[in-house]
Amino acid sequence: MIEVLAAVAGAAITATAMGLGGFSRRNDEARTAVIRLTTSVEHIATQLEVIHTDMRDANRETFSRLNLVEQRLAKLEAIPPWDGNDRRSN
């Protein structure tokens, strides 16, 4: 009878140890997954900042060129129309 009790106790201890080992392994895997996801999110945030800076610089350049074209067009529109002579009428 004592042998059966010892066998049951040994089996219970073994099952508990294996369960704790599996729990520890899953905990390590979860921690690794969280670290990977955090690193990925930080990388994406950095890339978004770079893209935002590039877009802001491109917009700044585009609108400065557009402003220059608008100024040139305004100067051309301010010149009186040509009356057919070699000079423009004043």
C-alpha positions in Angstrom: 0.0 0.0 0.0 2.8 2.4 0.8 4.4 1.7 -2.6 1.2 2.7 -4.3 0.9 5.9 -2.3 4.6 6.7 -3.1 4.0 6.1 -6.8 0.9 8.4 -6.8 2.8 11.1 -4.9 5.8 10.8 -7.3 3.5 11.0 -10.3 1.8 14.1 -8.9 5.1 15.8 -8.2 6.3 14.9 -11.7 3.1 16.3 -13.3 3.4 19.5 -11.3 7.1 20.0 -12.2 6.3 19.4 -15.9 3.4 21.9 -15.7 5.6 24.5 -14.1 8.3 23.9 -16.8 5.7 24.3 -19.6 4.3 27.5 -17.9 7.8 28.9 -17.6 8.6 28.1 -21.3 5.3 29.8 -22.4 6.1 32.8 -20.3 9.5 33.1 -21.9 7.9 32.8 -25.4 5.4 35.5 -24.5 8.1 37.8 -23.2 10.1 37.3 -26.4 7.0 38.0 -28.5 6.3 41.2 -26.6 9.9 42.3 -27.1 9.7 41.6 -30.8 6.4 43.4 -31.2 7.7 46.4 -29.2 10.8 46.6 -31.3 8.7 46.4 -34.5 6.4 49.2 -33.4 9.3 51.4 -32.5 10.8 50.8 -35.9 7.6 51.6 -37.7 7.3 54.8 -35.6 10.8 55.8 -36.6 10.0 55.2 -40.3 6.8 57.2 -40.0 8.8 60.1 -38.6 11.3 59.9 -41.5 8.5 59.8 -44.1 6.8 62.7 -42.4 10.0 64.8 -42.5 10.5 63.8 -46.2 6.9 64.8 -47.1 7.2 68.1 -45.2 10.4 68.9 -47.1 8.9 67.9 -50.4 5.8 70.0 -49.8 7.9 73.0 -48.8 9.9 72.7 -52.0 6.8 72.2 -54.1 4.9 75.2 -52.6 8.0 77.4 -52.9 8.3 76.6 -56.6 4.6 77.1 -57.0 4.9 80.5 -55.3 7.7 81.5 -57.7 5.6 80.4 -60.7 2.6 82.5 -59.4 4.9 85.5 -59.0 6.2 85.2 -62.6 2.7 84.7 -63.9 1.5 87.8 -62.1 4.4 89.8 -63.7 3.4 88.5 -67.1 -0.3 89.4 -66.5 0.7 92.9 -65.5 2.4 93.6 -68.9 -0.1 95.3 -71.2 -1.1 93.3 -74.3 0.9 93.6 -77.5 -0.7 96.0 -80.1 1.2 94.6 -83.1 4.1 97.1 -83.1 7.6 96.2 -82.3 7.1 97.6 -78.8 4.5 97.0 -76.2 2.1 99.8 -75.7 2.5 101.9 -72.5 
